[in-house]
Amino acid sequence: MITTDQTQHLLTGGGNVVDNDGDKIGSIGQVYLDDQTGQPEWVTVKTGMFGGGESFVPLREAEVNGNDLRVPYTKDKVKDAPRIEDAESHLSETEEAELYRYYGVGGADYDTSYQSENFASTGDSGHDTSGPNTDSAMTRSEEQVEVGTQTREAGRARLRKYVVTEDVSTTVPVSHEEVRIEREPITEANRDQAMAGGDITSEEHDIVLTEEQVVVNKETVPVERVRVDKETVTEHQQVNEQVRKEQIELEGDSTLGQTEDDRRV
């Protein structure tokens, strides 16, 4: 018999429902309790892609194995179980009988109520059922929002080097030699040098002219180092969520003389 303490451990442990061979059927979803005894009677299994569907499995022959729940049924058997629509609070006798017939388990003549991760106390007295062991107190529960973060891949960056060609234009000064005729008049100072040759002769003088030519050489030189790195940027995101909570009201003649706050907690 699976106890409420064990189901509390299973719900908070994030375990799975497995078959006799230890193969995963699906993750543990919700637990339904017997209205009279408060004992766990059914568990739902999240099956299908991304856990989109939930199937009911009886807990009568189930065993706790660490954080997992072992049941004597195959994955196909559980996935093909009758679907129960809108069973957030309890299973009706008709729905429960249909499930018992499907699994071949002897049925019971009572409904089961739903209990989620926030288990109420299930001792001999004080739990919220209509059985003979309840006292005059009720347990009021409410949902609390727990917000955390998880890391996921948001994108990828790659440092890649490739070659491009661009035009470079510059101006370089170049020089060259040109022939210039200089005429020098005969004077007393240069007369002897000028009259050193024959009277009338033929002569040739060669002059070599030079010029500068542009020469282009290319050289590869390192200019900078480029490195890719990561930095963490923190921003604030607003989270809006709805939570449910129970209210307890006092009704009857005994409410006379009490304020509205006294009657509602």
Secondary structure, 3 states (H helix, E strand, C coil): CCCHHHHHHHHHHCCEEECCCCCEEEEEEEEEEECCCCCEEEEEEEECHHHCEEEEEECCCCEEECCEEECCCCHHHHHCCCCCCCCCCEECHHHHHHHHHHHCCCCCCCCEEEECCCCCCCCCCCCCCCCCCCCCCCCCCECCCCCCCCCCCCCCCCCCCCCCCCCCCCCCCCCECCCCCCCCCCCCCCHHHHCCCCCCCCCCCCCCCCECCCCCCCCCCCCCCCCCCCCCCCCCCCCCCCCCECCCECCCHHHCCCCHHHHEC
